[in-house]
């Protein structure tokens, strides 16, 4: 029961929101983990992070590059495995 009105969402200060977003981004915790730590619903924190990323395109681009690099590495590992498997099966059919 925030602000003395039942059924109304709690109002958070801009400073609290900024600190929450900084916490999520600096620790790498999930929205659920950070929300549990701070007593805020995960969807609320997710919205704040999304709003920050929209105002900070460089950070969003950096996150995307980081994500694409991880995916690229995973695909390279899968490709290497498939090459080894193909060589194994080709050798066994001789």
MARRO-45822 format. One record per residue: x, y, z of N, C-alpha, C in turn. Coordinates in nm, 4 decimals, padded with zeros to 6 digits. Layout:
SITE     n_px     n_py     n_pz    ca_px    ca_py    ca_pz     c_px     c_py     c_pz
SITE        X        Y        Z        X        Y        Z        X        Y        Z
...
This chain:
SITE     n_px     n_py     n_pz    ca_px    ca_py    ca_pz     c_px     c_py     c_pz
SITE  00.0847 -00.1172  00.0000  00.0000  00.0000  00.0000  00.0895  00.1237  00.0000
SITE  00.1351  00.1619 -00.1139  00.2254  00.2760 -00.1272  00.1462  00.4052 -00.1392
SITE  00.2032  00.5104 -00.0897  00.1418  00.6431 -00.0968  00.0053  00.6483 -00.0301
SITE -00.0251  00.5517  00.0550 -00.1520  00.5526  00.1267 -00.2719  00.5188  00.0395
SITE -00.2495  00.4769 -00.0832 -00.3601  00.4429 -00.1721 -00.3502  00.2963 -00.2112
SITE -00.4463  00.2159 -00.1683 -00.4396  00.0749 -00.2028 -00.4546  00.0545 -00.3537
SITE -00.3801 -00.0434 -00.4068 -00.3907 -00.0757 -00.5471 -00.3125  00.0160 -00.6398
SITE -00.2446  00.1140 -00.5847 -00.1661  00.2067 -00.6667 -00.0195  00.1676 -00.6597
SITE  00.0521  00.1801 -00.7711  00.1945  00.1461 -00.7673  00.2738  00.2438 -00.6820
SITE  00.3817  00.1926 -00.6260  00.4703  00.2740 -00.5440  00.5465  00.3704 -00.6337
SITE  00.5661  00.4923 -00.5876  00.6438  00.5914 -00.6622  00.7890  00.5835 -00.6162
SITE  00.8784  00.5754 -00.7130  01.0206  00.5711 -00.6836  01.0839  00.7018 -00.7290
SITE  01.1823  00.7479 -00.6531  01.2508  00.8717 -00.6907  01.3403  00.8456 -00.8121
SITE  01.3716  00.9504 -00.8846  01.4609  00.9384 -00.9994  01.5981  00.8869 -00.9571
SITE  01.6426  00.9299 -00.8405  01.7726  00.8849 -00.7890  01.7702  00.7342 -00.7615
SITE  01.6605  00.6859 -00.7027  01.6479  00.5428 -00.6750  01.6487  00.4634 -00.8055
SITE  01.5745  00.5114 -00.9057  01.5701  00.4433 -01.0359  01.7091  00.4376 -01.0983
SITE  01.7796  00.5503 -01.0959  01.9142  00.5557 -01.1538  02.0075  00.4592 -01.0816
SITE  01.9982  00.4554 -00.9496  02.0824  00.3637 -00.8718  02.0480  00.2184 -00.9026
SITE  01.9201  00.1895 -00.9189  01.8784  00.0535 -00.9509  01.9316  00.0105 -01.0864
SITE  01.9223  00.0988 -01.1849  01.9728  00.0675 -01.3195  02.1240  00.0491 -01.3150
SITE  02.1932  00.1370 -01.2470  02.3387  00.1247 -01.2339  02.3752 -00.0081 -01.1685
SITE  02.2989 -00.0477 -01.0684  02.3224 -00.1735 -00.9978  02.3085 -00.2924 -01.0930
SITE  02.2007 -00.2931 -01.1711  02.1786 -00.4026 -01.2663  02.2912 -00.4074 -01.3689
SITE  02.3258 -00.2935 -01.4251  02.4262 -00.2894 -01.5310  02.5668 -00.3202 -01.4796
SITE  02.5975 -00.2780 -01.3597  02.7334 -00.2985 -01.3086  02.7538 -00.4394 -01.2537
SITE  02.6491 -00.5013 -01.2001  02.6651 -00.6348 -01.1417  02.6368 -00.7458 -01.2413
SITE  02.5598 -00.7151 -01.3458  02.5235 -00.8183 -01.4420  02.4165 -00.9124 -01.3905
SITE  02.3547 -00.8760 -01.2794  02.2484 -00.9600 -01.2246  02.1249 -00.9518 -01.3131
SITE  02.0416 -01.0548 -01.3045  01.9162 -01.0535 -01.3790  01.8223 -00.9524 -01.3136
SITE  01.7180 -00.9171 -01.3882  01.6196 -00.8242 -01.3330  01.5544 -00.8837 -01.2085
SITE  01.5303 -01.0137 -01.2112  01.4670 -01.0800 -01.0961  01.5576 -01.0740 -00.9732
SITE  01.6874 -01.1027 -00.9931  01.7810 -01.0990 -00.8804  01.7948 -00.9577 -00.8247
SITE  01.8111 -00.8618 -00.9134  01.8256 -00.7230 -00.8690  01.6973 -00.6758 -00.8019
SITE  01.5833 -00.7135 -00.8585  01.4556 -00.6752 -00.7995  01.4394 -00.7311 -00.6596
SITE  01.4794 -00.8565 -00.6420  01.4708 -00.9172 -00.5089  01.5628 -00.8454 -00.4108
SITE  01.6812 -00.8088 -00.4583  01.7758 -00.7372 -00.3718  01.7228 -00.6002 -00.3302
SITE  01.6508 -00.5344 -00.4217  01.6089 -00.3965 -00.3983  01.4621 -00.3820 -00.3595
SITE  01.3869 -00.4923 -00.3627  01.2456 -00.4856 -00.3281  01.1609 -00.4190 -00.4361
SITE  01.1978 -00.4439 -00.5625  01.1284 -00.3831 -00.6765  01.0909 -00.4957 -00.7727
SITE  00.9707 -00.4919 -00.8305  00.9348 -00.5958 -00.9278  01.0308 -00.5966 -01.0456
SITE  01.0596 -00.7173 -01.0961  01.1566 -00.7294 -01.2051  01.1123 -00.6553 -01.3305
SITE  00.9821 -00.6510 -01.3576  00.9329 -00.5798 -01.4761  00.9553 -00.4294 -01.4633
SITE  00.9487 -00.3794 -01.3419  00.9728 -00.2373 -01.3192  01.1186 -00.2038 -01.3491
SITE  01.2093 -00.2849 -01.2954  01.3516 -00.2616 -01.3208  01.3820 -00.2776 -01.4694
SITE  01.3232 -00.3765 -01.5337  01.3459 -00.3974 -01.6771  01.3046 -00.2732 -01.7561
SITE  01.1949 -00.2132 -01.7183  01.1490 -00.0913 -01.7843  01.2458  00.0240 -01.7661
SITE  01.3003  00.0361 -01.6468  01.3974  00.1424 -01.6210  01.5245  00.1217 -01.7019
SITE  01.5707 -00.0033 -01.7086  01.6920 -00.0327 -01.7854  01.6671 -00.0048 -01.9332
SITE  01.5519 -00.0471 -01.9827  01.5195 -00.0228 -02.1235  01.5147  00.1271 -02.1530
SITE  01.4563  00.2034 -02.0643  01.4492  00.3487 -02.0828  01.5894  00.4090 -02.0852
SITE  01.6778  00.3610 -01.9990  01.8155  00.4118 -01.9955  01.8858  00.3768 -02.1258
SITE  01.8655  00.2556 -02.1734  01.9325  00.2139 -02.2964  01.8827  00.2936 -02.4157
SITE  01.7567  00.3307 -02.4139  01.7049  00.4113 -02.5228  01.7667  00.5495 -02.5240
SITE  01.8058  00.5983 -02.4071  01.8674  00.7298 -02.3996  02.0193  00.7211 -02.4105
SITE  02.0731  00.5995 -02.4084  02.2168  00.5795 -02.4196  02.2455  00.4779 -02.5301
SITE  02.2325  00.5199 -02.6563  02.2500  00.4244 -02.7658  02.3886  00.3597 -02.7706
SITE  02.4898  00.4295 -02.7219  02.6232  00.3708 -02.7224  02.6282  00.2477 -02.6331
SITE  02.5638  00.2548 -02.5187  02.5630  00.1418 -02.4262  02.4860  00.0258 -02.4882
SITE  02.3757  00.0551 -02.5513  02.2967 -00.0496 -02.6152  02.3760 -00.1143 -02.7281
SITE  02.4472 -00.0327 -02.8052  02.5285 -00.0868 -02.9135  02.6401 -00.1748 -02.8578
SITE  02.7011 -00.1316 -02.7501  02.8078 -00.2105 -02.6884  02.7526 -00.3437 -02.6370
SITE  02.6343 -00.3409 -02.5778  02.5719 -00.4644 -02.5310  02.5435 -00.5577 -02.6477
SITE  02.4984 -00.5012 -02.7586  02.4690 -00.5832 -02.8760  02.5968 -00.6444 -02.9324
SITE  02.7027 -00.5668 -02.9385  02.8308 -00.6187 -02.9878  02.8787 -00.7318 -02.8976
SITE  02.8689 -00.7122 -02.7671  02.9099 -00.8151 -02.6713  02.8289 -00.9433 -02.6927
SITE  02.6994 -00.9275 -02.7105  02.6120 -01.0424 -02.7334  02.6464 -01.1129 -02.8642
SITE  02.6711 -01.0363 -02.9691  02.7060 -01.0957 -03.0981  02.8408 -01.1672 -03.0932
SITE  02.9344 -01.1138 -03.0169  03.0637 -01.1804 -03.0023  03.0492 -01.3146 -02.9312
SITE  02.9655 -01.3180 -02.8271  02.9402 -01.4449 -02.7574  02.8765 -01.5462 -02.8523
SITE  02.7777 -01.5004 -02.9296  02.7122 -01.5894 -03.0246  02.8114 -01.6371 -03.1309
SITE  02.8956 -01.5482 -03.1789  02.9965 -01.5841 -03.2785  03.0900 -01.6919 -03.2241
SITE  03.1347 -01.6770 -03.1014  03.2228 -01.7754 -03.0400  03.1523 -01.9105 -03.0267
SITE  03.0266 -01.9078 -02.9852  02.9492 -02.0321 -02.9728  02.9368 -02.1003 -03.1081
SITE  02.9088 -02.0241 -03.2124  02.8945 -02.0817 -03.3466  03.0273 -02.1372 -03.3980
SITE  03.1368 -02.0722 -03.3657  03.2689 -02.1243 -03.4050  03.2955 -02.2586 -03.3386
SITE  03.2610 -02.2682 -03.2099  03.2800 -02.3942 -03.1385  03.1933 -02.5045 -03.1996
SITE  03.0690 -02.4731 -03.2321  02.9808 -02.5712 -03.2949  03.0355 -02.6132 -03.4311
SITE  03.0846 -02.5182 -03.5080  03.1410 -02.5471 -03.6396  03.2619 -02.6401 -03.6272
SITE  03.3484 -02.6123 -03.5312  03.4657 -02.6967 -03.5087  03.4236 -02.8382 -03.4709
SITE  03.3249 -02.8509 -03.3865  03.2732 -02.9829 -03.3480  03.2189 -03.0573 -03.4698
SITE  03.1435 -02.9873 -03.5539  03.0864 -03.0516 -03.6722  03.1946 -03.0960 -03.7709
SITE  03.3009 -03.0183 -03.7830  03.4124 -03.0580 -03.8693  03.4745 -03.1882 -03.8187
SITE  03.4953 -03.1963 -03.6874  03.5540 -03.3165 -03.6282  03.4605 -03.4359 -03.6461
SITE  03.3314 -03.4137 -03.6285  03.2348 -03.5231 -03.6445  03.2315 -03.5705 -03.7888
SITE  03.2347 -03.4789 -03.8834  03.2343 -03.5163 -04.0245  03.3588 -03.5960 -04.0596
SITE  03.4742 -03.5552 -04.0092  03.5990 -03.6277 -04.0337  03.5925 -03.7678 -03.9730
SITE  03.5371 -03.7796 -03.8555  03.5243 -03.9093 -03.7884  03.4363 -04.0031 -03.8702
SITE  03.3203 -03.9552 -03.9132  03.2284 -04.0406 -03.9899  03.2849 -04.0739 -04.1277
SITE  03.3570 -03.9810 -04.1886  03.4184 -04.0079 -04.3193  03.5259 -04.1161 -04.3040
SITE  03.6020 -04.1113 -04.1977  03.7072 -04.2106 -04.1745  03.6474 -04.3482 -04.1438
SITE  03.5358 -04.3514 -04.0760  03.4744 -04.4798 -04.0397  03.4068 -04.5474 -04.1574
SITE  03.3805 -04.4772 -04.2653  03.3137 -04.5357 -04.3816  03.4130 -04.5889 -04.4846
SITE  03.5400 -04.5749 -04.4612  03.6423 -04.6236 -04.5562  03.6632 -04.7696 -04.5414
